[in-house]
Structure formats: C-alpha cells, structure tokens
Amino acid sequence: MTLFANSAAPVQRLLLHTVPSLSSITGRHLSVSRRGVLPLHVVCMAPDLTTTSSPRFLGTAAAVAESNRPCATESGNEDASIMSSSPEQNPVDAVAVMDYFDSNLDSVTGRLRDDFAASFYQNLGPNEREILSKRFRNFFNHSVYGGKMTRSRLSFGVYNSLCRNISPADAQSALTVVLSIELLQATFLVIDDVMDGGETRRGKPCWHRMPEVGLTALNHALRLQNFVNISIMNAIPNHKNVGPILKTVWETIQISSDGQELDGLSASSENCTFDRYRQIVANKTSRYTFYYPMAVALLLADETAHLNEVLKISEAFGYFFQAQDDLLDFLDNDTASGKTCCDIREGKCTWFACKTIEKLANSPDKLDTFWKCYGSSDPSNVTRAREIMLECDLLADFRLFERDAIAKLNTQIAEFPLPAVRPALRIILQGLIGRKK
C-alpha cells in the first residue's frame, strides 16, 4: 500500500515553504494538472539562479534512473513501500515524502523530547525524577523548538531522492535520525550563546538568560549532545551504517568545536583575514549545516562513494550561508534575524570585517581607528566602527560576492555526481538567496 497519495497540496506546500517566491523562478504561476500533481518538468526543474530569465530544465532521465535504486533499510521490508516504483512518479513522490516530514514532525519530535526528559540510567527517587524530567523538558521545548528545521529537511530530502522503496517503518526511523540533527544544532546554539553572551535566539531570550538557568545551560547542552547518539542507536540499531553515521556525528562535534575555538581566537588584526575566515567557516558552519545532514542522508541510503564531493559542495554552501549571516548581523536587525546582532561588539572575524581590513590596507590611520573601535563594548565605538565599514561601501562588495558565489554553486550543483540529488541542492540554494533570517 502506498503511504503517500499524489496530491497538489503537499507539492505546493513544500515548494512554497522551501522557495519563498517560486513564481520568480519559473516566470509564471504554477498550475496543477487534472490528475492533481505538478508536471514532472516542474518538480525536476533546475533554474539558473544567477539570472531572472526563463529557467533551464534538468535532463530528468538520468535523475530518475539514479533515484530508482534500492535503499539500505532498517526494517529489511521493501514490500510495504511508501514510494511508487514507477520512475515517472518518483520525483513527485519525493515531494510527497517531504509533506510526510511536515505531518510527522511534531509527533517524532515529541517522542524525542519525551525520551530525552525521561531517560535515566541510574536509580532516582520519584521526586528527583520528576524534578529533572520537568527541567529537561522545559529546556528541550525552549531550545529545540522554533527553528526552521532546514538541516533535517535537507537531510530527509536527499535521503528520499536516493531511495526507491521506503517502508513506513524505515521512513519513521530515517525521520528520527535526521531530526537528531536539530538536537545537535540546538546544542551548538546554546553553547554559542553562552560563549558570546547572547541575549536573544529565535526571537526569545537565550536559554542561559532564563530564570534559574545561567551556566547550567552548558550541562543541559551536554546532555542533549549525548542524547543525539542514544536517539540514533535506538532508531536504527540494525542499520548497516549505524557505525559510520555515529562516527559522522562525533566528527561533526569535534570539527565544529575546532571551528568555534578558532572563531574565538581570531578577533585581532593579524588573524582577521579571509584565509582565517575560510577555515573558521569550513570547520564550523559548513560542517554541521551542510556536510553533516547530507552525509547522514547518503549513509542512510547506503550511498557512500561520493562523500568527498559532498564535503566540497558543503564548504561552498557553508561559505555563502555564513557570509549571509554576517550580512544580517551587519545590518543589525534583531527583529528580522531573531537573535542578538553583536559581531562588531565582539570583534568577530566576519566577511565584513575581513573586507574592511582589505579595503583599508592603504589607509593606516583609518584602519587604526577601526581597530580601536572594533570589538569594543562601548556603544559609541560600535557605532564608529560600523560607520567606517559603511564608508568602505561593503554592501556593494557583498552583492558582487553574492553573484559570484551563486554562479559557482550552480556550476558545482550541475557537476554533482549524483543526479538524483541535484534538484534538492537547487531548491536549497534558491531558499538561501535573499534570505532574511
């Protein structure tokens, strides 16, 4: 029995959710066929995102052939498939599976929360269990919920694009594994907010700013980090790649920690360079925002031959994504970003700081003034540093960088060795362009 019936609503919801203005890509409004599904060429389209002209279309035969392959499963049952075995339907069904993501998100995340809050490995009295469980549940609700789930959506979408047959049991297991990515993301954000002295995150106070929390937020983050491993082992105990998936988690934690440490050591004139910036981004944002979700997806699908290529395109995505984050902070709009904007105050090694230093290389007096103000907590110094950066016309420079980055990403996507994954990568890129948070 097919779990996902073809319907227009799931397709439209996914595309409108992922791509804010789909009509701007196609140059026209999307219509629904009489059978209630989007045409195949629309689902598999590959727009040239460097222009606003009419889109190029992906040659779908290769993509369909690649997506019509068996997948490693946890249950071992490929009979009760949620995917159609018809090649013509696979791209549409792939979108329906993302609707499955949305419709099952709350229930699976709720189970993860309940397990996190109630799993204890030593004997505790009923009163102590109740106290801890309530505290951990509050932490989970505050720190995990509220995100865009971009990483887990990317992971689940890539996984589905590589698989032909997914049983209901395997879909639930895969969804649990990819949602554990959001748990690690929450761990990193809580720690990052403590280290940076953040005030707000996702439009509400940072967890360590909540009453009776403070630095115990670090203990909560540590427990959540460990629970990522437990949730994966519980979800796919018999999967052939459970070991490599867990290894990917551990490597992501260590590499991201290295990037975080390097980030904190780079607030000085000799270290705030584009070379240092590239290394920070590669070891932090690129790794856990793009490589980690895609690598997990490939390992779940037992597609292990192209992890090096995944790393390369992840670094390109991550650099673009982090530079956009730097832009949002530079524009200093807490309401839009949902978090405290503080890169100038903290003296962060950002795209804008590196570009400022590069452009002031022949103006030593102004550069000296900039460094006296950059990284200062004095509001007047923060204002002066930002004025100097604006005088360097950095926003115009950023637009040129953005144009070139999009063009390079389009090229890398077109050359990505797994054709079935390319449409998902294009949708992710389109979702990044012009983002406000």
TORKOL-4160 file (C-alpha; in steps of 0.2 Angstrom, whole numbers, padded with zeros to 4 digits, m for minus):
437
<pt num="1" X="0000" Y="0000" Z="0000"/>
<pt num="2" X="0007" Y="0017" Z="m0005"/>
<pt num="3" X="0008" Y="0029" Z="0010"/>
<pt num="4" X="0008" Y="0045" Z="0001"/>
<pt num="5" X="m0005" Y="0048" Z="m0012"/>
<pt num="6" X="m0001" Y="0061" Z="m0026"/>
<pt num="7" X="m0010" Y="0077" Z="m0022"/>
<pt num="8" X="m0007" Y="0095" Z="m0027"/>
<pt num="9" X="m0007" Y="0102" Z="m0009"/>
<pt num="10" X="0009" Y="0093" Z="m0002"/>
<pt num="11" X="0018" Y="0098" Z="m0018"/>
<pt num="12" X="0013" Y="0116" Z="m0017"/>
<pt num="13" X="0017" Y="0117" Z="0002"/>
<pt num="14" X="0034" Y="0110" Z="0000"/>
<pt num="15" X="0039" Y="0121" Z="m0014"/>
<pt num="16" X="0031" Y="0137" Z="m0007"/>
<pt num="17" X="0039" Y="0133" Z="0010"/>
<pt num="18" X="0057" Y="0130" Z="0003"/>
<pt num="19" X="0057" Y="0143" Z="m0011"/>
<pt num="20" X="0049" Y="0159" Z="m0005"/>
<pt num="21" X="0044" Y="0165" Z="m0022"/>
<pt num="22" X="0043" Y="0151" Z="m0034"/>
<pt num="23" X="0034" Y="0161" Z="m0047"/>
<pt num="24" X="0050" Y="0171" Z="m0049"/>
<pt num="25" X="0060" Y="0156" Z="m0054"/>
<pt num="26" X="0048" Y="0150" Z="m0067"/>
<pt num="27" X="0042" Y="0166" Z="m0073"/>
<pt num="28" X="0024" Y="0161" Z="m0071"/>
<pt num="29" X="0012" Y="0155" Z="m0059"/>
<pt num="30" X="0012" Y="0136" Z="m0056"/>
<pt num="31" X="m0003" Y="0126" Z="m0061"/>
<pt num="32" X="m0009" Y="0109" Z="m0056"/>
<pt num="33" X="m0013" Y="0096" Z="m0069"/>
<pt num="34" X="m0030" Y="0087" Z="m0069"/>
<pt num="35" X="m0023" Y="0072" Z="m0061"/>
<pt num="36" X="m0018" Y="0083" Z="m0046"/>
<pt num="37" X="0001" Y="0083" Z="m0047"/>
<pt num="38" X="0013" Y="0095" Z="m0054"/>
<pt num="39" X="0021" Y="0091" Z="m0071"/>
<pt num="40" X="0037" Y="0081" Z="m0070"/>
<pt num="41" X="0047" Y="0095" Z="m0078"/>
<pt num="42" X="0042" Y="0107" Z="m0064"/>
<pt num="43" X="0047" Y="0096" Z="m0050"/>
<pt num="44" X="0064" Y="0092" Z="m0058"/>
<pt num="45" X="0067" Y="0109" Z="m0064"/>
<pt num="46" X="0085" Y="0116" Z="m0062"/>
<pt num="47" X="0084" Y="0135" Z="m0064"/>
<pt num="48" X="0099" Y="0146" Z="m0067"/>
<pt num="49" X="0099" Y="0155" Z="m0051"/>
<pt num="50" X="0111" Y="0169" Z="m0057"/>
<pt num="51" X="0098" Y="0177" Z="m0068"/>
<pt num="52" X="0079" Y="0181" Z="m0068"/>
<pt num="53" X="0077" Y="0174" Z="m0086"/>
<pt num="54" X="0067" Y="0158" Z="m0090"/>
<pt num="55" X="0074" Y="0143" Z="m0082"/>
<pt num="56" X="0084" Y="0129" Z="m0088"/>
<pt num="57" X="0077" Y="0111" Z="m0085"/>
<pt num="58" X="0087" Y="0097" Z="m0079"/>
<pt num="59" X="0088" Y="0082" Z="m0091"/>
<pt num="60" X="0076" Y="0071" Z="m0080"/>
<pt num="61" X="0081" Y="0054" Z="m0087"/>
<pt num="62" X="0097" Y="0052" Z="m0078"/>
<pt num="63" X="0089" Y="0059" Z="m0062"/>
<pt num="64" X="0075" Y="0047" Z="m0062"/>
<pt num="65" X="0087" Y="0032" Z="m0066"/>
<pt num="66" X="0098" Y="0036" Z="m0051"/>
<pt num="67" X="0083" Y="0039" Z="m0040"/>
<pt num="68" X="0075" Y="0022" Z="m0045"/>
<pt num="69" X="0088" Y="0012" Z="m0034"/>
<pt num="70" X="0085" Y="0001" Z="m0019"/>
<pt num="71" X="0090" Y="0008" Z="m0002"/>
<pt num="72" X="0098" Y="0001" Z="0014"/>
<pt num="73" X="0084" Y="m0002" Z="0026"/>
<pt num="74" X="0082" Y="m0004" Z="0045"/>
<pt num="75" X="0067" Y="m0015" Z="0044"/>
<pt num="76" X="0073" Y="m0025" Z="0029"/>
<pt num="77" X="0055" Y="m0024" Z="0022"/>
<pt num="78" X="0054" Y="m0017" Z="0004"/>
<pt num="79" X="0036" Y="m0023" Z="0000"/>
<pt num="80" X="0026" Y="m0011" Z="0010"/>
<pt num="81" X="0033" Y="0004" Z="0001"/>
<pt num="82" X="0029" Y="0022" Z="0003"/>
<pt num="83" X="0037" Y="0026" Z="m0013"/>
<pt num="84" X="0030" Y="0022" Z="m0030"/>
<pt num="85" X="0041" Y="0011" Z="m0041"/>
<pt num="86" X="0036" Y="0020" Z="m0056"/>
<pt num="87" X="0051" Y="0031" Z="m0062"/>
<pt num="88" X="0039" Y="0044" Z="m0069"/>
<pt num="89" X="0031" Y="0046" Z="m0051"/>
<pt num="90" X="0047" Y="0046" Z="m0041"/>
<pt num="91" X="0051" Y="0065" Z="m0041"/>
<pt num="92" X="0033" Y="0069" Z="m0037"/>
<pt num="93" X="0033" Y="0056" Z="m0023"/>
<pt num="94" X="0049" Y="0063" Z="m0016"/>
<pt num="95" X="0039" Y="0079" Z="m0013"/>
<pt num="96" X="0025" Y="0070" Z="m0005"/>
<pt num="97" X="0038" Y="0062" Z="0007"/>
<pt num="98" X="0043" Y="0080" Z="0012"/>
<pt num="99" X="0024" Y="0083" Z="0016"/>
<pt num="100" X="0026" Y="0067" Z="0027"/>
<pt num="101" X="0040" Y="0076" Z="0035"/>
<pt num="102" X="0029" Y="0090" Z="0040"/>
<pt num="103" X="0014" Y="0080" Z="0045"/>
<pt num="104" X="0025" Y="0069" Z="0056"/>
<pt num="105" X="0037" Y="0082" Z="0063"/>
<pt num="106" X="0028" Y="0086" Z="0079"/>
<pt num="107" X="0025" Y="0068" Z="0084"/>
<pt num="108" X="0043" Y="0062" Z="0081"/>
<pt num="109" X="0050" Y="0077" Z="0089"/>
<pt num="110" X="0038" Y="0075" Z="0104"/>
<pt num="111" X="0044" Y="0057" Z="0106"/>
<pt num="112" X="0062" Y="0063" Z="0106"/>
<pt num="113" X="0058" Y="0076" Z="0119"/>
<pt num="114" X="0049" Y="0063" Z="0130"/>
<pt num="115" X="0063" Y="0051" Z="0129"/>
<pt num="116" X="0076" Y="0065" Z="0132"/>
<pt num="117" X="0066" Y="0071" Z="0148"/>
<pt num="118" X="0063" Y="0053" Z="0155"/>
<pt num="119" X="0078" Y="0043" Z="0151"/>
<pt num="120" X="0088" Y="0040" Z="0166"/>
<pt num="121" X="0102" Y="0027" Z="0168"/>
<pt num="122" X="0104" Y="0027" Z="0187"/>
<pt num="123" X="0091" Y="0024" Z="0201"/>
<pt num="124" X="0082" Y="0040" Z="0206"/>
<pt num="125" X="0068" Y="0043" Z="0218"/>
<pt num="126" X="0052" Y="0048" Z="0211"/>
<pt num="127" X="0053" Y="0066" Z="0217"/>
<pt num="128" X="0071" Y="0068" Z="0209"/>
<pt num="129" X="0065" Y="0060" Z="0193"/>
<pt num="130" X="0050" Y="0072" Z="0192"/>
<pt num="131" X="0061" Y="0087" Z="0195"/>
<pt num="132" X="0074" Y="0083" Z="0182"/>
<pt num="133" X="0062" Y="0077" Z="0169"/>
<pt num="134" X="0052" Y="0094" Z="0171"/>
<pt num="135" X="0068" Y="0104" Z="0169"/>
<pt num="136" X="0075" Y="0094" Z="0154"/>
<pt num="137" X="0058" Y="0095" Z="0146"/>
<pt num="138" X="0057" Y="0114" Z="0148"/>
<pt num="139" X="0075" Y="0115" Z="0141"/>
<pt num="140" X="0070" Y="0105" Z="0125"/>
<pt num="141" X="0054" Y="0115" Z="0122"/>
<pt num="142" X="0064" Y="0131" Z="0123"/>
<pt num="143" X="0080" Y="0126" Z="0114"/>
<pt num="144" X="0075" Y="0114" Z="0101"/>
<pt num="145" X="0058" Y="0120" Z="0095"/>
<pt num="146" X="0056" Y="0136" Z="0085"/>
<pt num="147" X="0070" Y="0133" Z="0072"/>
<pt num="148" X="0067" Y="0131" Z="0053"/>
<pt num="149" X="0072" Y="0113" Z="0053"/>
<pt num="150" X="0082" Y="0117" Z="0037"/>
<pt num="151" X="0096" Y="0104" Z="0041"/>
<pt num="152" X="0084" Y="0090" Z="0044"/>
<pt num="153" X="0073" Y="0095" Z="0029"/>
<pt num="154" X="0089" Y="0094" Z="0018"/>
<pt num="155" X="0094" Y="0078" Z="0025"/>
<pt num="156" X="0077" Y="0069" Z="0023"/>
<pt num="157" X="0075" Y="0076" Z="0006"/>
<pt num="158" X="0092" Y="0070" Z="0000"/>
<pt num="159" X="0089" Y="0053" Z="0008"/>
<pt num="160" X="0072" Y="0051" Z="m0001"/>
<pt num="161" X="0080" Y="0057" Z="m0018"/>
<pt num="162" X="0092" Y="0042" Z="m0017"/>
<pt num="163" X="0079" Y="0029" Z="m0012"/>
<pt num="164" X="0066" Y="0020" Z="m0022"/>
<pt num="165" X="0057" Y="0010" Z="m0009"/>
<pt num="166" X="0055" Y="0016" Z="0009"/>
<pt num="167" X="0044" Y="0006" Z="0020"/>
<pt num="168" X="0033" Y="0016" Z="0033"/>
<pt num="169" X="0045" Y="0009" Z="0047"/>
<pt num="170" X="0060" Y="0015" Z="0038"/>
<pt num="171" X="0053" Y="0032" Z="0035"/>
<pt num="172" X="0050" Y="0034" Z="0054"/>
<pt num="173" X="0067" Y="0028" Z="0058"/>
<pt num="174" X="0075" Y="0039" Z="0045"/>
<pt num="175" X="0065" Y="0054" Z="0051"/>
<pt num="176" X="0070" Y="0051" Z="0069"/>
<pt num="177" X="0089" Y="0050" Z="0063"/>
<pt num="178" X="0088" Y="0066" Z="0053"/>
<pt num="179" X="0078" Y="0076" Z="0067"/>
<pt num="180" X="0093" Y="0071" Z="0079"/>
<pt num="181" X="0102" Y="0084" Z="0068"/>
<pt num="182" X="0091" Y="0098" Z="0076"/>
<pt num="183" X="0096" Y="0092" Z="0093"/>
<pt num="184" X="0114" Y="0094" Z="0089"/>
<pt num="185" X="0110" Y="0111" Z="0081"/>
<pt num="186" X="0102" Y="0116" Z="0097"/>
<pt num="187" X="0117" Y="0110" Z="0107"/>
<pt num="188" X="0128" Y="0121" Z="0097"/>
<pt num="189" X="0117" Y="0136" Z="0098"/>
<pt num="190" X="0115" Y="0135" Z="0117"/>
<pt num="191" X="0134" Y="0134" Z="0120"/>
<pt num="192" X="0137" Y="0148" Z="0107"/>
<pt num="193" X="0125" Y="0159" Z="0115"/>
<pt num="194" X="0134" Y="0156" Z="0132"/>
<pt num="195" X="0151" Y="0160" Z="0125"/>
<pt num="196" X="0145" Y="0175" Z="0115"/>
<pt num="197" X="0135" Y="0182" Z="0129"/>
<pt num="198" X="0119" Y="0182" Z="0118"/>
<pt num="199" X="0103" Y="0190" Z="0123"/>
<pt num="200" X="0090" Y="0183" Z="0111"/>
<pt num="201" X="0089" Y="0167" Z="0100"/>
<pt num="202" X="0074" Y="0164" Z="0088"/>
<pt num="203" X="0065" Y="0179" Z="0095"/>
<pt num="204" X="0066" Y="0174" Z="0113"/>
<pt num="205" X="0078" Y="0175" Z="0127"/>
<pt num="206" X="0093" Y="0163" Z="0126"/>
<pt num="207" X="0091" Y="0148" Z="0137"/>
<pt num="208" X="0105" Y="0154" Z="0149"/>
<pt num="209" X="0096" Y="0170" Z="0151"/>
<pt num="210" X="0081" Y="0161" Z="0158"/>
<pt num="211" X="0077" Y="0161" Z="0177"/>
<pt num="212" X="0087" Y="0149" Z="0187"/>
<pt num="213" X="0097" Y="0143" Z="0172"/>
<pt num="214" X="0113" Y="0153" Z="0169"/>
<pt num="215" X="0128" Y="0142" Z="0166"/>
<pt num="216" X="0119" Y="0126" Z="0170"/>
<pt num="217" X="0113" Y="0128" Z="0152"/>
<pt num="218" X="0130" Y="0120" Z="0147"/>
<pt num="219" X="0126" Y="0105" Z="0157"/>
<pt num="220" X="0109" Y="0104" Z="0148"/>
<pt num="221" X="0118" Y="0106" Z="0131"/>
<pt num="222" X="0130" Y="0092" Z="0136"/>
<pt num="223" X="0116" Y="0080" Z="0140"/>
<pt num="224" X="0107" Y="0084" Z="0124"/>
<pt num="225" X="0123" Y="0081" Z="0114"/>
<pt num="226" X="0124" Y="0064" Z="0121"/>
<pt num="227" X="0106" Y="0060" Z="0118"/>
<pt num="228" X="0109" Y="0063" Z="0099"/>
<pt num="229" X="0119" Y="0046" Z="0100"/>
<pt num="230" X="0106" Y="0037" Z="0110"/>
<pt num="231" X="0092" Y="0043" Z="0099"/>
<pt num="232" X="0101" Y="0037" Z="0083"/>
<pt num="233" X="0106" Y="0020" Z="0091"/>
<pt num="234" X="0088" Y="0017" Z="0096"/>
<pt num="235" X="0081" Y="0022" Z="0079"/>
<pt num="236" X="0092" Y="0011" Z="0068"/>
<pt num="237" X="0101" Y="m0002" Z="0079"/>
<pt num="238" X="0102" Y="m0014" Z="0064"/>
<pt num="239" X="0106" Y="m0002" Z="0050"/>
<pt num="240" X="0122" Y="m0007" Z="0041"/>
<pt num="241" X="0129" Y="0011" Z="0043"/>
<pt num="242" X="0124" Y="0015" Z="0060"/>
<pt num="243" X="0143" Y="0015" Z="0065"/>
<pt num="244" X="0148" Y="0027" Z="0051"/>
<pt num="245" X="0133" Y="0038" Z="0055"/>
<pt num="246" X="0138" Y="0039" Z="0073"/>
<pt num="247" X="0156" Y="0042" Z="0068"/>
<pt num="248" X="0149" Y="0057" Z="0057"/>
<pt num="249" X="0141" Y="0064" Z="0072"/>
<pt num="250" X="0156" Y="0063" Z="0083"/>
<pt num="251" X="0167" Y="0070" Z="0069"/>
<pt num="252" X="0155" Y="0084" Z="0067"/>
<pt num="253" X="0156" Y="0089" Z="0086"/>
<pt num="254" X="0175" Y="0089" Z="0086"/>
<pt num="255" X="0177" Y="0098" Z="0070"/>
<pt num="256" X="0164" Y="0111" Z="0074"/>
<pt num="257" X="0172" Y="0113" Z="0091"/>
<pt num="258" X="0188" Y="0117" Z="0082"/>
<pt num="259" X="0180" Y="0130" Z="0072"/>
<pt num="260" X="0172" Y="0138" Z="0087"/>
<pt num="261" X="0188" Y="0139" Z="0096"/>
<pt num="262" X="0197" Y="0146" Z="0081"/>
<pt num="263" X="0182" Y="0159" Z="0079"/>
<pt num="264" X="0186" Y="0165" Z="0097"/>
<pt num="265" X="0204" Y="0167" Z="0094"/>
<pt num="266" X="0203" Y="0177" Z="0078"/>
<pt num="267" X="0197" Y="0194" Z="0085"/>
<pt num="268" X="0213" Y="0203" Z="0081"/>
<pt num="269" X="0221" Y="0212" Z="0066"/>
<pt num="270" X="0234" Y="0199" Z="0062"/>
<pt num="271" X="0221" Y="0185" Z="0062"/>
<pt num="272" X="0206" Y="0193" Z="0054"/>
<pt num="273" X="0209" Y="0188" Z="0036"/>
<pt num="274" X="0199" Y="0179" Z="0023"/>
<pt num="275" X="0211" Y="0164" Z="0024"/>
<pt num="276" X="0207" Y="0163" Z="0043"/>
<pt num="277" X="0188" Y="0166" Z="0039"/>
<pt num="278" X="0188" Y="0152" Z="0027"/>
<pt num="279" X="0195" Y="0140" Z="0039"/>
<pt num="280" X="0183" Y="0145" Z="0053"/>
<pt num="281" X="0168" Y="0143" Z="0041"/>
<pt num="282" X="0174" Y="0126" Z="0034"/>
<pt num="283" X="0176" Y="0119" Z="0052"/>
<pt num="284" X="0160" Y="0126" Z="0059"/>
<pt num="285" X="0146" Y="0132" Z="0048"/>
<pt num="286" X="0150" Y="0121" Z="0033"/>
<pt num="287" X="0152" Y="0105" Z="0043"/>
<pt num="288" X="0137" Y="0105" Z="0053"/>
<pt num="289" X="0125" Y="0114" Z="0042"/>
<pt num="290" X="0128" Y="0106" Z="0026"/>
<pt num="291" X="0140" Y="0091" Z="0026"/>
<pt num="292" X="0133" Y="0083" Z="0042"/>
<pt num="293" X="0115" Y="0082" Z="0035"/>
<pt num="294" X="0120" Y="0077" Z="0018"/>
<pt num="295" X="0132" Y="0064" Z="0024"/>
<pt num="296" X="0119" Y="0056" Z="0036"/>
<pt num="297" X="0107" Y="0055" Z="0021"/>
<pt num="298" X="0119" Y="0046" Z="0010"/>
<pt num="299" X="0124" Y="0034" Z="0024"/>
<pt num="300" X="0106" Y="0031" Z="0027"/>
<pt num="301" X="0103" Y="0027" Z="0009"/>
<pt num="302" X="0120" Y="0017" Z="0008"/>
<pt num="303" X="0127" Y="0028" Z="m0005"/>
<pt num="304" X="0145" Y="0030" Z="0002"/>
<pt num="305" X="0155" Y="0033" Z="m0014"/>
<pt num="306" X="0153" Y="0052" Z="m0015"/>
<pt num="307" X="0156" Y="0059" Z="0002"/>
<pt num="308" X="0171" Y="0069" Z="m0004"/>
<pt num="309" X="0161" Y="0078" Z="m0016"/>
<pt num="310" X="0148" Y="0081" Z="m0003"/>
<pt num="311" X="0161" Y="0089" Z="0008"/>
<pt num="312" X="0167" Y="0101" Z="m0007"/>
<pt num="313" X="0150" Y="0107" Z="m0011"/>
<pt num="314" X="0146" Y="0109" Z="0008"/>
<pt num="315" X="0160" Y="0120" Z="0010"/>
<pt num="316" X="0154" Y="0131" Z="m0004"/>
<pt num="317" X="0136" Y="0131" Z="0003"/>
<pt num="318" X="0143" Y="0135" Z="0020"/>
<pt num="319" X="0154" Y="0149" Z="0015"/>
<pt num="320" X="0139" Y="0158" Z="0006"/>
<pt num="321" X="0127" Y="0154" Z="0021"/>
<pt num="322" X="0139" Y="0161" Z="0034"/>
<pt num="323" X="0143" Y="0177" Z="0024"/>
<pt num="324" X="0124" Y="0179" Z="0023"/>
<pt num="325" X="0123" Y="0178" Z="0042"/>
<pt num="326" X="0137" Y="0191" Z="0043"/>
<pt num="327" X="0126" Y="0202" Z="0032"/>
<pt num="328" X="0111" Y="0200" Z="0043"/>
<pt num="329" X="0122" Y="0204" Z="0059"/>
<pt num="330" X="0130" Y="0219" Z="0050"/>
<pt num="331" X="0113" Y="0226" Z="0045"/>
<pt num="332" X="0109" Y="0225" Z="0064"/>
<pt num="333" X="0091" Y="0219" Z="0063"/>
<pt num="334" X="0087" Y="0209" Z="0078"/>
<pt num="335" X="0069" Y="0208" Z="0073"/>
<pt num="336" X="0072" Y="0200" Z="0056"/>
<pt num="337" X="0086" Y="0188" Z="0062"/>
<pt num="338" X="0078" Y="0183" Z="0079"/>
<pt num="339" X="0095" Y="0184" Z="0088"/>
<pt num="340" X="0106" Y="0197" Z="0095"/>
<pt num="341" X="0117" Y="0206" Z="0082"/>
<pt num="342" X="0134" Y="0208" Z="0091"/>
<pt num="343" X="0148" Y="0204" Z="0078"/>
<pt num="344" X="0155" Y="0221" Z="0079"/>
<pt num="345" X="0154" Y="0222" Z="0098"/>
<pt num="346" X="0163" Y="0206" Z="0100"/>
<pt num="347" X="0176" Y="0209" Z="0086"/>
<pt num="348" X="0171" Y="0194" Z="0076"/>
<pt num="349" X="0181" Y="0188" Z="0061"/>
<pt num="350" X="0167" Y="0190" Z="0048"/>
<pt num="351" X="0166" Y="0193" Z="0030"/>
<pt num="352" X="0163" Y="0211" Z="0033"/>
<pt num="353" X="0177" Y="0214" Z="0045"/>
<pt num="354" X="0189" Y="0205" Z="0033"/>
<pt num="355" X="0183" Y="0216" Z="0018"/>
<pt num="356" X="0185" Y="0231" Z="0029"/>
<pt num="357" X="0203" Y="0227" Z="0033"/>
<pt num="358" X="0207" Y="0223" Z="0015"/>
<pt num="359" X="0200" Y="0239" Z="0009"/>
<pt num="360" X="0209" Y="0250" Z="0022"/>
<pt num="361" X="0226" Y="0242" Z="0018"/>
<pt num="362" X="0232" Y="0259" Z="0011"/>
<pt num="363" X="0223" Y="0270" Z="0024"/>
<pt num="364" X="0233" Y="0266" Z="0040"/>
<pt num="365" X="0226" Y="0280" Z="0051"/>
<pt num="366" X="0208" Y="0275" Z="0047"/>
<pt num="367" X="0212" Y="0256" Z="0050"/>
<pt num="368" X="0220" Y="0260" Z="0067"/>
<pt num="369" X="0204" Y="0269" Z="0071"/>
<pt num="370" X="0194" Y="0255" Z="0066"/>
<pt num="371" X="0204" Y="0243" Z="0076"/>
<pt num="372" X="0202" Y="0254" Z="0092"/>
<pt num="373" X="0183" Y="0253" Z="0090"/>
<pt num="374" X="0180" Y="0236" Z="0083"/>
<pt num="375" X="0177" Y="0223" Z="0097"/>
<pt num="376" X="0173" Y="0237" Z="0110"/>
<pt num="377" X="0158" Y="0236" Z="0121"/>
<pt num="378" X="0156" Y="0255" Z="0121"/>
<pt num="379" X="0141" Y="0259" Z="0110"/>
<pt num="380" X="0149" Y="0274" Z="0103"/>
<pt num="381" X="0164" Y="0264" Z="0097"/>
<pt num="382" X="0152" Y="0251" Z="0090"/>
<pt num="383" X="0144" Y="0265" Z="0080"/>
<pt num="384" X="0160" Y="0272" Z="0074"/>
<pt num="385" X="0167" Y="0255" Z="0068"/>
<pt num="386" X="0150" Y="0252" Z="0059"/>
<pt num="387" X="0152" Y="0269" Z="0051"/>
<pt num="388" X="0169" Y="0266" Z="0044"/>
<pt num="389" X="0163" Y="0249" Z="0037"/>
<pt num="390" X="0149" Y="0258" Z="0028"/>
<pt num="391" X="0161" Y="0271" Z="0021"/>
<pt num="392" X="0170" Y="0256" Z="0013"/>
<pt num="393" X="0154" Y="0253" Z="0003"/>
<pt num="394" X="0154" Y="0235" Z="0009"/>
<pt num="395" X="0136" Y="0231" Z="0004"/>
<pt num="396" X="0141" Y="0234" Z="m0015"/>
<pt num="397" X="0155" Y="0222" Z="m0012"/>
<pt num="398" X="0144" Y="0209" Z="m0004"/>
<pt num="399" X="0132" Y="0210" Z="m0019"/>
<pt num="400" X="0147" Y="0206" Z="m0031"/>
<pt num="401" X="0152" Y="0192" Z="m0020"/>
<pt num="402" X="0135" Y="0185" Z="m0019"/>
<pt num="403" X="0133" Y="0185" Z="m0038"/>
<pt num="404" X="0149" Y="0175" Z="m0040"/>
<pt num="405" X="0145" Y="0163" Z="m0026"/>
<pt num="406" X="0128" Y="0159" Z="m0033"/>
<pt num="407" X="0136" Y="0156" Z="m0050"/>
<pt num="408" X="0149" Y="0145" Z="m0043"/>
<pt num="409" X="0137" Y="0135" Z="m0033"/>
<pt num="410" X="0126" Y="0132" Z="m0049"/>
<pt num="411" X="0141" Y="0125" Z="m0058"/>
<pt num="412" X="0145" Y="0114" Z="m0043"/>
<pt num="413" X="0127" Y="0108" Z="m0042"/>
<pt num="414" X="0127" Y="0104" Z="m0061"/>
<pt num="415" X="0143" Y="0094" Z="m0059"/>
<pt num="416" X="0137" Y="0085" Z="m0043"/>
<pt num="417" X="0140" Y="0066" Z="m0047"/>
<pt num="418" X="0123" Y="0060" Z="m0040"/>
<pt num="419" X="0110" Y="0067" Z="m0052"/>
<pt num="420" X="0095" Y="0062" Z="m0041"/>
<pt num="421" X="0102" Y="0074" Z="m0028"/>
<pt num="422" X="0104" Y="0090" Z="m0039"/>
<pt num="423" X="0086" Y="0096" Z="m0038"/>
<pt num="424" X="0086" Y="0096" Z="m0019"/>
<pt num="425" X="0103" Y="0106" Z="m0020"/>
<pt num="426" X="0095" Y="0118" Z="m0032"/>
<pt num="427" X="0080" Y="0120" Z="m0020"/>
<pt num="428" X="0091" Y="0123" Z="m0005"/>
<pt num="429" X="0101" Y="0136" Z="m0015"/>
<pt num="430" X="0086" Y="0145" Z="m0020"/>
<pt num="431" X="0080" Y="0145" Z="m0002"/>
<pt num="432" X="0096" Y="0154" Z="0003"/>
<pt num="433" X="0095" Y="0168" Z="m0010"/>
<pt num="434" X="0089" Y="0184" Z="m0002"/>
<pt num="435" X="0085" Y="0176" Z="0015"/>
<pt num="436" X="0081" Y="0187" Z="0029"/>
<pt num="437" X="0085" Y="0176" Z="0044"/>
